[in-house]
Structure formats: C-alpha cells, structure tokens
Amino acid sequence: HLFKDLVVDHEDDLRADIVSIQKKEGLESFLDKDERLCIIKVYAPFCKACKAFGRSFLKLALEEGDGLNSLRQVQREGRARF
C-alpha cells in the first residue's frame, strides 16, 4: 500500500500520452484504436521548425489528450489521441 500512496493522480501532475509510431502497422493500429480525433506529428530531428513545434505539440497533448499518472495509467481521457 505504501507504493500505491506514492502514485501521483493530481491533475497538475499528469503526463501527456504521446505514442511514437515507427512503422505502417503501428500507424494503422493507432488509427483503429478508437473513434477520437488522432493528431499526428511528423518529425525530422535535424529540422529546427520541427523542434520548435514540439513545445506547442506537447502543450496541445497535455490539454486535449489523455493524462497519465506516474504509472502510465490513464487518469483523464482526452478528446484527441496523440
């Protein structure tokens, strides 16, 4: 029970659930998971604009996506998936 008490479920401490997709099959699985809007960011590590957009993407994911606790359990279901 001690460990369970350490799990953070407070709204301000939730993390964004952002899925990393590497292959076509992963994309198909991501899109087929449920009916919510899917927001997909295409990223190139050498691209300065991509890096700059990353902060905005993370903010949007925190506001509109699923919120995860410290055990990566969904504590708040968002309107969109990232």
Z-matrix of the N, CA and C atoms (Angstrom, degrees):
N
C 1 1.456
C 2 1.524 1 112.23
N 3 1.313 2 116.67 1 -27.97
C 4 1.466 3 119.88 2 -178.76
C 5 1.524 4 110.60 3 -60.50
N 6 1.349 5 117.31 4 -46.71
C 7 1.464 6 119.85 5 -179.04
C 8 1.520 7 110.87 6 -62.92
N 9 1.331 8 116.71 7 -41.63
C 10 1.456 9 120.24 8 -179.22
C 11 1.524 10 110.93 9 -59.58
N 12 1.335 11 117.46 10 -33.97
C 13 1.464 12 121.59 11 179.07
C 14 1.524 13 111.57 12 -67.92
N 15 1.326 14 117.89 13 -20.51
C 16 1.461 15 121.60 14 -179.30
C 17 1.523 16 112.77 15 -85.92
N 18 1.316 17 117.33 16 -11.67
C 19 1.467 18 121.07 17 -179.92
C 20 1.522 19 109.00 18 -68.76
N 21 1.311 20 115.97 19 128.44
C 22 1.464 21 121.87 20 -177.62
C 23 1.521 22 110.06 21 -89.90
N 24 1.334 23 116.41 22 121.73
C 25 1.457 24 121.49 23 178.14
C 26 1.518 25 111.55 24 -121.79
N 27 1.324 26 117.42 25 6.80
C 28 1.461 27 120.88 26 -178.77
C 29 1.524 28 109.41 27 -69.46
N 30 1.317 29 117.06 28 137.32
C 31 1.470 30 122.86 29 -176.45
C 32 1.529 31 113.02 30 -51.27
N 33 1.318 32 117.95 31 -39.51
C 34 1.466 33 121.49 32 -177.97
C 35 1.529 34 112.85 33 -71.36
N 36 1.329 35 117.48 34 -16.11
C 37 1.458 36 121.33 35 -176.37
C 38 1.529 37 113.27 36 -104.53
N 39 1.320 38 117.49 37 5.15
C 40 1.458 39 120.13 38 -179.42
C 41 1.526 40 110.85 39 -74.20
N 42 1.317 41 115.41 40 151.72
C 43 1.463 42 122.26 41 178.91
C 44 1.518 43 109.09 42 -108.12
N 45 1.314 44 116.57 43 155.27
C 46 1.459 45 121.32 44 177.98
C 47 1.523 46 109.90 45 -76.96
N 48 1.318 47 116.03 46 140.98
C 49 1.465 48 121.85 47 175.72
C 50 1.526 49 107.69 48 -94.79
N 51 1.322 50 115.97 49 96.52
C 52 1.465 51 121.88 50 -179.83
C 53 1.529 52 107.87 51 -113.32
N 54 1.322 53 115.43 52 119.70
C 55 1.467 54 122.07 53 -177.84
C 56 1.527 55 109.36 54 -87.54
N 57 1.311 56 116.39 55 136.24
C 58 1.463 57 121.59 56 174.87
C 59 1.530 58 107.61 57 -98.57
N 60 1.315 59 116.18 58 122.77
C 61 1.469 60 121.62 59 -177.62
C 62 1.524 61 108.12 60 -110.88
N 63 1.328 62 116.06 61 125.86
C 64 1.459 63 121.07 62 -177.10
C 65 1.530 64 113.48 63 -110.29
N 66 1.339 65 117.23 64 -26.26
C 67 1.465 66 120.72 65 -174.59
C 68 1.523 67 110.86 66 -133.77
N 69 1.325 68 115.54 67 164.31
C 70 1.457 69 122.09 68 -179.33
C 71 1.534 70 111.51 69 -56.01
N 72 1.316 71 116.93 70 -41.47
C 73 1.462 72 120.94 71 -179.50
C 74 1.528 73 111.11 72 -62.36
N 75 1.316 74 115.96 73 -37.53
C 76 1.458 75 120.24 74 177.52
C 77 1.519 76 112.02 75 -65.35
N 78 1.318 77 116.28 76 -38.45
C 79 1.460 78 120.96 77 177.60
C 80 1.524 79 110.28 78 -64.97
N 81 1.329 80 116.61 79 -45.56
C 82 1.466 81 120.07 80 179.66
C 83 1.524 82 110.89 81 -61.50
N 84 1.311 83 117.37 82 -42.58
C 85 1.465 84 121.81 83 178.57
C 86 1.531 85 110.90 84 -63.25
N 87 1.321 86 116.73 85 -42.93
C 88 1.466 87 122.04 86 179.18
C 89 1.527 88 110.56 87 -60.86
N 90 1.326 89 116.98 88 -46.60
C 91 1.461 90 121.68 89 -177.55
C 92 1.532 91 112.26 90 -68.69
N 93 1.320 92 117.34 91 -31.39
C 94 1.469 93 121.71 92 -177.09
C 95 1.532 94 113.83 93 -86.18
N 96 1.319 95 118.41 94 -5.68
C 97 1.468 96 121.04 95 -172.79
C 98 1.524 97 112.76 96 -61.64
N 99 1.324 98 118.60 97 -47.08
C 100 1.462 99 121.88 98 177.07
C 101 1.523 100 109.69 99 -157.00
N 102 1.306 101 116.31 100 -175.21
C 103 1.464 102 121.50 101 -172.56
C 104 1.532 103 114.49 102 -90.46
N 105 1.316 104 117.77 103 -0.05
C 106 1.471 105 119.59 104 -178.59
C 107 1.527 106 111.99 105 -68.99
N 108 1.315 107 114.86 106 158.78
C 109 1.459 108 121.87 107 174.46
C 110 1.528 109 109.26 108 -59.22
N 111 1.327 110 117.43 109 135.41
C 112 1.461 111 122.60 110 178.11
C 113 1.523 112 108.93 111 -109.30
N 114 1.314 113 117.09 112 123.85
C 115 1.457 114 123.21 113 177.99
C 116 1.526 115 106.86 114 -104.49
N 117 1.332 116 116.40 115 120.01
C 118 1.462 117 121.24 116 -176.88
C 119 1.521 118 109.31 117 -119.55
N 120 1.319 119 115.27 118 127.31
C 121 1.460 120 121.36 119 177.81
C 122 1.522 121 108.22 120 -105.13
N 123 1.308 122 116.70 121 123.70
C 124 1.463 123 121.75 122 174.19
C 125 1.526 124 106.12 123 -93.65
N 126 1.322 125 116.54 124 129.20
C 127 1.456 126 121.20 125 -167.83
C 128 1.529 127 111.51 126 -131.90
N 129 1.309 128 116.09 127 136.98
C 130 1.468 129 122.21 128 172.03
C 131 1.532 130 107.04 129 -120.44
N 132 1.323 131 118.73 130 122.37
C 133 1.464 132 121.29 131 -174.62
C 134 1.537 133 114.37 132 -60.87
N 135 1.314 134 118.38 133 -23.10
C 136 1.463 135 121.62 134 -179.33
C 137 1.536 136 112.64 135 -87.37
N 138 1.321 137 117.49 136 -7.96
C 139 1.463 138 122.96 137 -173.33
C 140 1.531 139 111.36 138 -87.80
N 141 1.331 140 117.10 139 117.78
C 142 1.464 141 121.39 140 -179.90
C 143 1.521 142 111.91 141 -64.53
N 144 1.323 143 117.34 142 -38.48
C 145 1.470 144 120.77 143 179.00
C 146 1.534 145 110.73 144 -65.25
N 147 1.331 146 116.84 145 -37.24
C 148 1.464 147 120.83 146 177.73
C 149 1.527 148 110.49 147 -62.85
N 150 1.329 149 115.91 148 -44.24
C 151 1.469 150 120.54 149 178.75
C 152 1.522 151 111.07 150 -62.50
N 153 1.303 152 116.99 151 -42.99
C 154 1.466 153 121.30 152 -179.83
C 155 1.527 154 110.46 153 -65.64
N 156 1.334 155 117.42 154 -39.70
C 157 1.457 156 121.28 155 179.59
C 158 1.529 157 111.21 156 -67.64
N 159 1.312 158 117.19 157 -24.67
C 160 1.464 159 121.29 158 -178.75
C 161 1.517 160 113.12 159 -54.45
N 162 1.325 161 118.06 160 -38.72
C 163 1.474 162 121.26 161 179.63
C 164 1.529 163 110.57 162 -65.59
N 165 1.318 164 117.01 163 -42.25
C 166 1.467 165 120.99 164 178.53
C 167 1.527 166 110.86 165 -66.91
N 168 1.320 167 116.07 166 -39.12
C 169 1.466 168 121.05 167 178.89
C 170 1.524 169 110.36 168 -63.12
N 171 1.320 170 117.19 169 -44.50
C 172 1.458 171 121.68 170 178.82
C 173 1.531 172 110.64 171 -62.53
N 174 1.318 173 117.50 172 -43.43
C 175 1.465 174 121.22 173 178.62
C 176 1.525 175 110.42 174 -60.75
N 177 1.325 176 117.23 175 -44.63
C 178 1.461 177 121.47 176 178.45
C 179 1.529 178 110.88 177 -63.42
N 180 1.320 179 116.89 178 -41.66
C 181 1.469 180 121.15 179 178.85
C 182 1.532 181 110.68 180 -63.70
N 183 1.321 182 117.72 181 -38.80
C 184 1.467 183 120.93 182 177.93
C 185 1.521 184 111.41 183 -66.48
N 186 1.320 185 116.87 184 -36.84
C 187 1.462 186 121.35 185 -177.62
C 188 1.521 187 113.11 186 -79.96
N 189 1.332 188 117.74 187 -40.01
C 190 1.462 189 121.30 188 -170.76
C 191 1.529 190 115.36 189 -112.58
N 192 1.338 191 117.27 190 -12.82
C 193 1.461 192 120.50 191 -177.36
C 194 1.513 193 112.80 192 -96.99
N 195 1.320 194 115.41 193 -177.28
C 196 1.456 195 121.15 194 176.79
C 197 1.521 196 110.20 195 -65.20
N 198 1.323 197 116.42 196 142.32
C 199 1.458 198 122.37 197 175.76
C 200 1.510 199 109.81 198 -103.71
N 201 1.323 200 117.16 199 125.28
C 202 1.464 201 122.60 200 -177.95
C 203 1.522 202 110.74 201 -105.60
N 204 1.338 203 116.05 202 144.48
C 205 1.463 204 119.81 203 173.85
C 206 1.529 205 109.13 204 -85.02
N 207 1.314 206 116.81 205 -172.83
C 208 1.466 207 120.62 206 -175.74
C 209 1.529 208 113.18 207 -68.18
N 210 1.332 209 118.02 208 -14.69
C 211 1.469 210 121.46 209 175.41
C 212 1.523 211 111.77 210 -97.65
N 213 1.332 212 116.80 211 10.48
C 214 1.465 213 124.86 212 -179.20
C 215 1.524 214 112.07 213 63.46
N 216 1.333 215 116.57 214 31.66
C 217 1.459 216 122.43 215 174.45
C 218 1.526 217 107.71 216 -96.15
N 219 1.327 218 116.39 217 139.92
C 220 1.467 219 120.60 218 -179.85
C 221 1.525 220 109.14 219 -70.09
N 222 1.328 221 115.74 220 119.25
C 223 1.461 222 121.99 221 177.67
C 224 1.524 223 111.62 222 -104.36
N 225 1.323 224 115.79 223 -21.60
C 226 1.463 225 120.75 224 178.70
C 227 1.529 226 107.31 225 -144.86
N 228 1.331 227 116.11 226 121.00
C 229 1.467 228 119.17 227 177.38
C 230 1.511 229 109.72 228 -83.85
N 231 1.315 230 116.13 229 128.51
C 232 1.455 231 121.20 230 -178.53
C 233 1.512 232 112.67 231 -88.98
N 234 1.323 233 115.05 232 175.80
C 235 1.458 234 121.03 233 178.29
C 236 1.509 235 112.70 234 -81.34
N 237 1.329 236 117.29 235 -16.49
C 238 1.466 237 122.06 236 -177.45
C 239 1.530 238 109.12 237 -138.47
N 240 1.335 239 115.59 238 163.65
C 241 1.469 240 121.31 239 175.96
C 242 1.511 241 108.70 240 -114.83
N 243 1.322 242 115.58 241 145.27
C 244 1.461 243 122.43 242 -176.72
C 245 1.514 244 110.48 243 -124.99
